[in-house]
Amino acid sequence: MTINSGFNNAALPTDAMPSALRERWRDESVGSVWLRPSDWYHPAVDALATALLSSGDAVGAATELGHARGYDGVGIGETLDDLACLYRTLGADEPPMPVLRALCEGWADAQAGAVVVGAALDPESGLPSRQYLALRLAETYRDAALPTQRARTAAELGHHLVLIDVATGDVDPFTRAARSAAVGAAMTVTYGDGHPMATLGGGVFAVLARADEDPHPPLEALHAEIARRCELLQVRASTRQPVRVWIESLPATHEDALRMLDRVARP
């Protein structure tokens, strides 16, 4: 079923582009209701702008935007006010009820998921922070050390880290966020549940994977999925080519593992 987007597309200028609408929307929101200008952008705003300009699925796009705002820790009031700014930019009085409902449902789902995960999520990639990965590494070392409590070899730990580096130098905030979203989604699709993963900062990401699994199929799938999503979001030119993906064996102690994360991460 097609949902009325709440405004007349025919009234828009013929050269209306999602990027231009995004900038007008951001100016309206940051100038009136948005509290932290640096974290306003997420690729989901582009998806909603595109849906509205092309008579696409505004409800689905609004759900994704609500989800992104919820993960970012944005309050529901600020989230709703931001959507209202978008529709004011388009000359509409207010968003239609189905779009409002979808935004709220996406936001609520993200909030529920954050409670289950129990860790802060990076608003760009949608992945947990380095602190979450450090906690899961501590559990890995604790479980491997029982009952002797001695440090174990990499083989005895039964896990290794898959590290991903997509950085190419300085990029603008919009491009960086879109690139992080592409990589985070690709990692989630490739490894799924049961593989703790995190963003380490500066375009570097990590997955804690089982060492007894053949690493080559998922590494190949990850390369392909990152490339596909970066192409889709038009950030391939700002992504390392080829993306660097490699395996690091876990060192003997948790403290050494944390130092390794510090070494491979960028500020």
C-alpha positions in Angstrom: 0.0 0.0 0.0 1.3 3.4 -0.9 1.3 6.0 1.9 0.6 9.6 1.2 3.9 11.3 2.0 2.1 14.5 3.2 3.0 16.9 0.4 2.6 17.4 -3.3 5.7 16.2 -5.2 4.6 18.2 -8.2 5.2 21.4 -6.3 8.9 20.7 -5.9 11.4 22.2 -8.3 12.4 19.8 -11.1 16.0 19.9 -10.1 15.2 18.9 -6.5 17.9 16.5 -5.2 18.1 14.4 -2.0 21.4 16.1 -1.0 19.9 19.6 -1.4 16.8 18.6 0.6 19.1 17.1 3.3 21.0 20.4 3.6 17.8 22.5 3.9 16.4 19.9 6.5 19.6 20.1 8.5 19.7 23.9 8.6 16.1 24.0 9.7 16.6 21.3 12.4 19.9 22.5 13.8 18.7 26.1 13.8 15.6 25.3 15.8 15.4 21.9 17.6 18.5 19.8 17.3 20.9 19.9 20.3 24.1 18.5 18.9 24.9 19.6 15.3 27.8 17.2 14.9 25.6 14.1 15.3 22.6 15.1 13.2 23.7 13.2 10.0 23.0 9.5 9.5 22.6 7.8 6.1 19.0 7.1 7.1 18.3 10.8 6.5 19.3 10.5 2.9 17.1 7.4 2.5 14.1 9.3 3.8 14.8 12.4 1.6 15.1 10.2 -1.4 11.9 8.3 -0.6 10.0 11.6 -0.3 11.3 13.1 -3.5 10.6 9.9 -5.5 7.3 8.9 -3.9 9.1 5.9 -2.5 8.5 4.1 0.8 8.5 6.9 3.3 7.2 4.6 6.0 10.1 2.2 5.7 12.6 5.0 5.5 11.1 6.7 8.6 11.4 3.4 10.5 15.1 3.3 9.7 15.6 6.9 10.7 13.8 6.3 14.0 16.0 3.3 14.6 19.1 5.3 13.9 18.0 8.1 16.3 17.2 5.6 19.0 20.6 3.9 18.8 22.2 7.4 18.9 20.5 8.1 22.2 18.5 11.0 20.7 15.3 11.6 22.8 11.9 10.9 21.2 10.9 14.5 21.4 14.0 15.7 19.6 13.5 12.9 17.0 9.9 14.0 16.3 10.8 17.6 16.1 13.5 16.8 13.6 11.0 15.0 11.4 8.6 18.0 11.6 11.5 20.2 10.4 11.8 18.0 7.3 8.1 18.4 6.4 8.2 22.1 7.1 11.1 22.3 4.6 8.9 20.6 2.1 6.1 23.0 2.7 3.8 20.6 4.6 2.0 21.4 7.8 3.0 18.2 9.5 4.1 14.6 8.8 1.3 12.1 8.1 0.4 9.7 10.9 1.8 6.5 9.3 5.2 8.2 8.9 5.1 9.5 12.5 4.1 6.0 13.8 6.9 4.4 11.8 9.5 6.8 13.2 8.4 6.1 16.8 8.3 2.3 16.3 11.9 2.4 14.9 13.0 4.5 17.8 11.4 2.2 20.3 12.9 -0.9 18.8 16.4 0.6 18.9 15.9 1.6 22.5 14.8 -1.9 23.4 17.8 -3.4 21.6 20.2 -1.1 23.4 18.9 -2.3 26.7 19.5 -5.9 25.7 23.0 -5.2 24.4 23.9 -3.3 27.5 26.5 -1.1 25.7 26.7 2.2 23.9 26.3 1.9 20.2 28.3 4.0 17.7 25.7 6.1 15.9 27.5 5.9 12.6 28.2 2.2 12.2 25.5 0.9 14.6 28.2 -1.3 16.2 29.1 -1.4 19.9 32.1 0.5 21.2 35.6 -0.7 22.0 34.6 -0.9 25.6 32.0 -3.6 24.7 34.6 -5.6 22.8 37.0 -5.3 25.7 34.4 -6.8 28.0 33.8 -9.7 25.7 37.5 -10.3 25.4 37.7 -10.4 29.2 35.0 -13.1 29.2 37.0 -15.1 26.6 40.2 -15.0 28.7 38.3 -15.8 31.8 36.6 -18.9 30.3 39.8 -20.1 28.7 41.8 -19.8 32.0 39.4 -21.9 34.1 40.2 -23.9 36.2 43.9 -23.2 36.2 43.8 -19.4 36.0 46.9 -19.4 33.9 47.4 -17.5 30.7 46.6 -19.5 27.7 48.1 -19.7 24.2 46.3 -18.3 21.2 45.2 -21.8 20.2 43.8 -22.6 23.6 41.8 -19.3 23.7 39.9 -20.6 20.7 39.3 -17.1 19.2 41.0 -14.6 17.0 40.3 -11.0 16.0 39.2 -10.1 12.4 40.3 -6.5 11.8 39.0 -4.2 9.1 40.6 -0.9 8.0 38.7 1.2 5.5 40.3 4.6 6.1 41.9 6.6 3.3 42.7 9.8 5.2 40.6 12.8 6.1 37.0 12.7 4.9 34.0 15.0 5.6 31.6 14.0 8.4 28.8 12.9 6.0 31.0 10.6 4.0 32.6 9.2 7.1 29.2 8.4 8.6 28.0 6.8 5.4 31.1 4.7 5.1 30.9 3.5 8.7 27.2 2.6 8.2 28.2 0.5 5.1 30.9 -1.3 7.0 28.8 -1.9 10.1 26.0 -3.3 8.1 28.3 -5.5 6.1 29.9 -6.9 9.3 26.5 -7.6 10.8 25.3 -9.4 7.7 28.5 -11.4 7.3 29.0 -12.6 10.9 25.6 -12.2 12.4 24.7 -13.1 16.0 27.3 -14.8 18.2 30.3 -12.8 16.9 31.0 -9.8 19.1 32.1 -6.8 17.0 32.9 -3.2 17.5 34.2 0.0 16.0 37.7 1.0 17.2 37.7 4.5 15.7 39.2 6.1 12.7 37.8 3.7 10.1 39.0 0.5 12.0 36.6 -2.2 13.1 36.9 -5.6 14.8 35.1 -9.0 15.1 35.9 -11.6 17.7 35.6 -14.8 15.7 36.2 -18.5 16.5 39.6 -19.8 15.5 38.3 -23.3 14.7 36.2 -22.0 11.8 37.6 -21.6 8.3 38.2 -17.8 8.1 38.4 -17.6 4.3 34.6 -17.8 3.3 33.5 -15.0 5.7 36.5 -12.8 4.8 35.7 -13.1 1.1 32.0 -12.4 1.8 32.9 -9.4 4.0 35.1 -7.9 1.3 32.2 -8.3 -1.3 29.5 -6.9 1.1 31.6 -3.9 2.1 32.3 -3.1 -1.6 28.6 -3.5 -2.5 27.3 -1.3 0.3 30.0 1.4 -0.3 29.0 1.5 -3.9 25.4 1.8 -3.0 26.0 4.7 -0.6 28.5 6.3 -3.1 31.4 6.3 -0.8 33.7 3.9 -2.6 36.1 6.8 -3.6 36.6 7.6 0.1 37.2 3.9 1.1 40.5 2.2 1.1 40.9 0.1 -2.1 41.2 -2.7 -1.5 39.7 -2.7 2.0 42.3 -4.1 4.4 41.0 -7.2 6.3 43.4 -9.3 8.4 43.4 -11.8 11.3 45.3 -11.1 14.6 45.8 -14.0 17.0 44.9 -13.2 20.6 47.9 -12.6 22.8 48.4 -14.5 26.1 46.7 -12.1 28.4 43.7 -9.7 28.4 45.9 -6.8 29.1 48.0 -7.5 26.0 44.8 -7.8 24.0 43.7 -4.4 25.1 47.1 -3.0 24.1 46.7 -4.6 20.7 43.3 -2.8 20.2 45.0 0.5 21.1 47.8 -0.2 18.6 45.5 -0.9 15.7 42.9 1.8 16.4 43.1 5.4 15.4 42.0 8.3 17.6 
